[in-house]
Amino acid sequence: MISPEAIKKKAKRKYEAFLRAVVSGTSFFPMEFSVGSRPKGYLDLKRSVTDLIYGSKAHTGFGYTLELETKNTRRHGQQSLPHHIFIENETDYLKLLGQEDEITGFKADVALIQSSLPQLREWTKRYPLKIVAHHGDWADLLKVCDYFLQHPQPNMYIRELPIAVHTKFIEERKEVLRSLLEVLLPEEHLIAVEGKGHTFEKRFSLKYREPLLSIRILDPALQVKVGFPIAEFSLAVSDFAQLPLDQSRCFITENAMPFLTLPPLKNSVAVLGGGYAVSLLKPAQWLESCSIFYWGDIDVDGFRILAQLRSHFPKAHSILMDKATYQQFKAIWVTDSKPDAGVPLGLPQPESALYMQLALEQKRLEQERIDQTYVNRFLATLKDSESV
């Protein structure tokens, strides 16, 4: 048999549905509850019925109404047993849950949202718990929404937006603002977002601090040709994508020290890939006209990163990631316990075979450990015009 505690729990689970009914103005009561099966023992039956009676509106002044009926039972004779349990109205329901103050604020917030921005009417029906969660914020949230309606692609940092809210307000409420703005703004003003990081800023054309990419120009003649005053520098991803370095050779390294120690090479630049951060290179269309050489650790991750790079630049060629180099430095292999997730796409047979060997033996050769003389000798064998 259901208990007063179970009735309250079931009632609470219907709270979101109740809020939706409030927004839409539809009837929600009475809210009915199944009595459940009767306990077999007399004492258990008596205790359950007594608990229901003393927990009911007749004794507490609010909550559920309990209707009893007299029944002849085979085991216990004539008994007065629960027949119908229901919550009659909103007042009883809210008092049972202790939500009277919350619903007052909720109704005021809904009225404010719908009167300020009628196009959010369906949103209020769909997300009533978001309205509750941000009680006290709605005047300022609507200010933000109104600004974006007037300036749908601000191209400013959040802190620069001329909205009369405190500087952290938008930063701390991105989730609900994204939900609102995606309803309010036309699709042509929304930017499709891939990957992670700064998704709110990207989606709504806001500035953000971009990751930096490091580059070295390895040929003084190339540096003069493009008019760069310095040979080594870091710049934002969007600026990197605009570099006038097409038709050059680009050597991408996984780690910093190999990047810093690449020797001078004709018509060449070096880029620090930073492991899986190679995906940041994708917007740089000038790389498509370059001969790309990737040098990473000879390990499972190194080949996964290579495959990721090739998903953006299919012609990228690996260097110093071959079986001969791996065997040459056997004395400095280290243990690598990373699990094998299957051969990545984009690896030709020699690379995929080495990948499987690395995964099986759980060994790796870090690129920083390879002797610099060996590296320089290999790079010297590349023809000045070599492409892939």
C-alpha positions in Angstrom: 0.0 0.0 0.0 1.3 3.4 -0.9 2.7 5.6 1.9 2.5 9.3 2.5 6.2 9.5 1.7 5.7 7.7 -1.6 2.8 10.0 -2.5 5.0 13.0 -2.0 7.8 11.5 -4.1 5.4 10.7 -6.9 3.9 14.2 -6.7 7.4 15.8 -6.9 8.2 13.8 -10.0 5.2 15.5 -11.7 6.4 19.0 -10.9 7.9 19.8 -14.3 4.7 18.6 -16.0 2.8 20.8 -13.6 4.9 23.8 -14.5 4.2 23.2 -18.2 0.5 23.2 -17.4 0.9 26.5 -15.6 2.6 28.0 -18.6 0.0 26.7 -21.1 -3.0 27.3 -18.8 -4.2 23.8 -19.0 -5.9 21.8 -16.2 -3.7 19.6 -14.1 -5.8 18.6 -11.2 -7.0 16.3 -9.6 -3.7 14.4 -9.4 -4.5 10.8 -8.6 -2.5 8.0 -7.0 -2.9 4.3 -7.0 -3.6 2.9 -3.6 -1.4 -0.2 -4.2 -1.8 -3.7 -2.8 -2.9 -4.2 0.8 -0.4 -5.7 3.3 -1.3 -9.3 4.2 -0.7 -9.0 8.0 -3.3 -7.2 10.1 -0.8 -5.1 12.0 0.9 -4.0 8.8 -2.4 -3.2 7.2 -3.6 -1.2 10.2 -0.3 0.7 10.4 -0.4 1.6 6.6 -4.0 2.8 6.8 -3.3 4.9 9.9 -0.3 6.5 8.3 -2.3 7.4 5.3 -5.1 8.9 7.4 -2.8 11.0 9.5 -0.8 12.2 6.5 -3.9 13.3 4.6 -5.4 16.7 4.1 -8.1 15.9 6.7 -5.4 16.0 9.4 -2.6 18.3 8.0 -4.9 20.9 6.3 -3.2 20.4 2.9 -1.9 17.7 0.6 -3.7 14.6 -0.6 -7.3 13.8 0.0 -8.0 10.2 1.2 -11.4 8.6 0.7 -12.1 5.4 2.6 -14.7 2.7 2.0 -15.9 -0.2 4.1 -15.0 -3.6 2.8 -15.4 -7.2 4.1 -12.0 -8.9 3.9 -11.5 -12.6 4.0 -8.7 -12.4 6.5 -9.6 -9.4 8.7 -13.3 -9.0 8.4 -14.9 -5.7 7.9 -12.3 -2.9 7.5 -12.3 0.8 6.5 -9.8 0.9 3.6 -8.3 3.5 1.3 -10.4 3.7 -1.9 -9.3 6.9 -3.6 -6.2 9.1 -3.1 -5.9 12.4 -5.0 -4.6 16.0 -4.7 -7.5 18.2 -5.4 -5.9 21.6 -6.4 -2.8 23.6 -6.9 -2.8 25.0 -3.3 -2.7 21.6 -1.8 -0.1 20.4 -4.2 2.3 23.3 -3.6 1.9 23.2 0.2 2.7 19.4 0.1 5.9 20.1 -1.8 6.7 23.4 0.0 6.9 25.3 -3.3 4.4 28.1 -2.8 7.1 30.9 -3.0 8.8 29.3 -6.0 5.6 29.1 -8.0 4.9 32.8 -7.3 8.2 33.7 -8.8 7.8 31.3 -11.6 4.5 32.8 -12.7 6.0 36.3 -12.6 9.0 35.2 -14.6 6.9 33.6 -17.3 4.7 36.7 -17.6 7.8 38.9 -17.9 9.4 36.6 -20.6 6.3 36.3 -22.7 5.4 40.0 -22.5 9.0 41.1 -23.3 9.7 38.5 -26.1 6.5 36.8 -27.2 8.6 34.6 -29.6 9.8 32.7 -26.5 6.3 31.5 -25.6 6.9 28.0 -26.8 10.4 28.0 -25.1 8.7 28.7 -21.8 6.5 25.7 -22.2 9.4 23.5 -23.1 11.9 24.5 -20.5 10.0 25.5 -17.3 12.8 24.2 -15.0 15.3 26.6 -16.7 12.9 29.4 -15.8 12.9 28.3 -12.2 16.7 27.8 -12.1 17.3 31.4 -13.2 14.7 33.1 -11.0 16.1 36.6 -10.3 18.1 36.7 -13.6 15.3 37.2 -16.1 15.4 41.0 -16.4 19.1 40.8 -17.2 18.8 37.7 -19.4 16.1 39.5 -21.5 18.5 42.5 -21.8 21.1 40.2 -23.3 18.5 38.6 -25.7 17.3 42.0 -26.8 20.8 43.2 -27.6 21.5 40.1 -29.7 18.3 40.6 -31.6 19.5 44.1 -32.5 23.1 43.1 -33.0 23.0 39.4 -34.1 26.8 39.2 -34.9 28.6 41.5 -32.5 32.2 40.5 -33.3 33.2 41.7 -29.8 34.5 40.0 -26.7 31.8 39.3 -24.1 33.3 41.9 -21.8 32.9 44.6 -24.5 29.2 44.1 -25.1 27.4 47.3 -24.1 24.8 45.6 -22.0 23.9 46.8 -18.5 24.8 43.6 -16.7 27.8 42.7 -14.6 30.9 41.6 -16.5 30.6 37.9 -15.5 26.8 37.6 -16.1 26.9 36.2 -19.6 30.0 34.0 -18.9 28.1 32.3 -16.0 24.9 31.8 -18.0 26.0 30.6 -21.4 23.9 27.5 -21.3 20.5 29.2 -20.8 21.5 32.1 -23.1 22.4 29.7 -25.9 19.1 27.9 -25.5 17.3 31.3 -25.8 19.3 32.8 -28.6 19.0 29.8 -30.8 15.2 30.3 -30.7 15.4 34.1 -31.2 18.0 34.5 -33.9 17.6 33.6 -37.6 19.6 30.6 -38.8 21.7 32.8 -41.1 23.1 34.6 -38.0 24.2 31.4 -36.3 27.5 29.9 -36.9 27.9 26.1 -37.2 30.3 24.9 -34.5 32.6 21.9 -34.6 34.7 20.5 -31.8 35.0 21.8 -28.3 36.0 25.1 -26.7 34.5 28.5 -27.0 31.4 27.1 -28.6 29.1 29.9 -27.3 31.4 32.6 -28.6 31.8 30.8 -32.0 28.0 30.2 -32.3 27.1 33.8 -31.7 30.0 35.6 -33.5 31.8 36.7 -30.4 35.5 37.2 -30.1 37.5 34.9 -27.9 41.1 34.3 -27.1 42.3 31.9 -29.8 44.9 29.2 -29.4 48.3 30.2 -30.7 50.4 28.3 -33.3 54.1 28.6 -33.4 56.0 28.8 -36.7 59.6 29.1 -37.8 60.8 30.1 -41.2 63.7 27.8 -42.0 64.9 29.6 -45.1 66.2 33.2 -44.9 65.4 33.7 -48.6 61.8 32.7 -47.9 61.7 35.2 -45.0 62.8 38.0 -47.3 60.4 36.9 -50.0 57.3 37.2 -47.7 58.7 40.2 -45.9 58.7 38.9 -42.4 60.9 40.8 -40.0 61.4 37.8 -37.7 61.9 34.1 -38.4 60.2 32.6 -35.3 56.8 33.7 -33.9 53.4 32.6 -32.6 50.1 33.8 -33.8 46.4 33.2 -33.5 44.8 30.4 -35.5 42.8 32.8 -37.6 46.0 34.8 -38.4 47.9 31.6 -39.1 45.3 30.7 -41.8 46.2 34.0 -43.6 49.9 33.5 -43.9 51.4 33.9 -47.5 53.5 30.8 -47.3 51.8 28.7 -50.0 54.0 26.5 -52.3 56.6 26.1 -49.5 57.6 22.9 -47.6 56.0 22.7 -44.2 57.6 20.5 -41.5 55.1 19.8 -38.7 56.5 18.4 -35.4 54.6 16.9 -32.5 56.8 18.3 -29.8 58.6 21.6 -29.0 62.2 20.7 -29.0 62.3 19.0 -32.4 60.4 22.1 -33.7 63.1 24.4 -32.2 66.1 22.4 -33.5 65.1 21.8 -37.1 68.1 23.0 -39.2 67.9 25.6 -42.0 66.1 24.1 -45.1 65.4 25.7 -48.4 61.9 27.0 -49.1 60.7 25.5 -45.8 58.8 26.4 -42.6 58.4 24.5 -39.4 55.1 24.4 -37.4 54.6 23.1 -33.9 51.7 20.7 -34.1 51.4 20.2 -30.4 50.0 16.6 -30.5 46.3 16.3 -31.3 46.2 20.1 -31.6 47.1 19.6 -35.3 43.4 19.9 -35.9 43.9 23.7 -35.5 45.7 23.7 -38.8 42.6 22.8 -40.7 41.5 26.4 -41.6 44.9 27.1 -43.2 44.1 26.6 -46.9 47.6 27.7 -47.9 48.9 24.4 -46.5 47.0 22.6 -49.3 49.6 23.9 -51.8 52.5 22.9 -49.6 54.6 19.8 -49.3 53.7 18.7 -45.8 56.1 16.5 -43.7 54.9 15.3 -40.3 57.4 14.2 -37.7 56.0 12.8 -34.4 56.8 10.2 -31.8 57.0 6.6 -33.0 54.2 5.4 -30.9 50.4 4.7 -31.0 49.5 8.3 -30.4 52.0 9.6 -33.0 50.4 7.6 -35.7 46.9 8.5 -34.6 47.9 12.2 -34.8 49.3 11.6 -38.3 46.0 10.0 -39.3 44.2 13.0 -37.9 46.4 15.4 -39.9 45.7 13.4 -43.0 42.0 13.7 -42.5 42.5 17.5 -43.2 45.6 17.2 -45.5 45.5 13.8 -47.2 48.9 14.2 -48.9 50.8 14.8 -45.7 53.9 12.6 -45.6 55.5 11.2 -42.4 59.3 11.4 -41.8 61.5 9.8 -39.2 58.5 7.6 -38.3 59.6 4.4 -40.1 60.8 1.0 -39.0 64.4 1.7 -39.8 64.5 4.7 -37.5 62.6 2.8 -34.8 65.1 -0.1 -34.9 68.1 2.3 -35.0 67.3 3.6 -31.6 66.1 0.4 -29.9 68.3 1.2 -26.9 66.2 4.2 -25.9 62.7 2.7 -26.4 60.4 3.3 -23.5 57.3 1.4 -22.3 54.0 2.6 -23.6 50.8 1.1 -22.1 48.2 3.1 -24.1 45.5 0.7 -25.5 45.2 0.0 -29.2 42.0 1.2 -30.6 42.5 -0.3 -34.0 44.6 0.9 -37.0 43.6 4.5 -37.7 42.3 5.4 -41.2 44.9 7.0 -43.5 47.9 4.8 -42.7 49.5 3.0 -45.7 50.8 -0.6 -45.1 54.3 0.2 -43.8 52.9 2.7 -41.2 50.0 0.4 -40.2 52.3 -2.5 -39.8 54.6 -0.4 -37.5 51.5 0.8 -35.6 50.4 -2.8 -34.9 53.9 -3.7 -33.8 54.0 -0.7 -31.4 50.6 -1.6 -30.0 51.6 -5.2 -29.5 55.0 -4.6 -28.0 53.8 -1.5 -26.0 56.9 0.4 -26.8 57.6 3.9 -28.1 60.4 6.0 -29.4 60.1 9.7 -28.4 61.2 12.0 -31.2 63.2 14.2 -28.7 65.4 11.2 -28.1 66.5 10.8 -31.7 70.1 12.0 -32.2 70.2 15.4 -33.9 72.9 14.4 -36.3 70.7 11.5 -37.5 67.8 14.0 -38.0 70.0 16.5 -39.9 71.5 13.8 -42.1 68.0 12.5 -43.0 66.7 16.1 -43.8 69.7 16.7 -46.0 68.6 13.8 -48.2 65.3 15.5 -49.1 65.5 17.3 -52.4 64.9 21.0 -52.3 61.8 20.6 -54.5 60.6 17.3 -53.1 56.8 17.1 -52.8 54.4 14.3 -51.8 
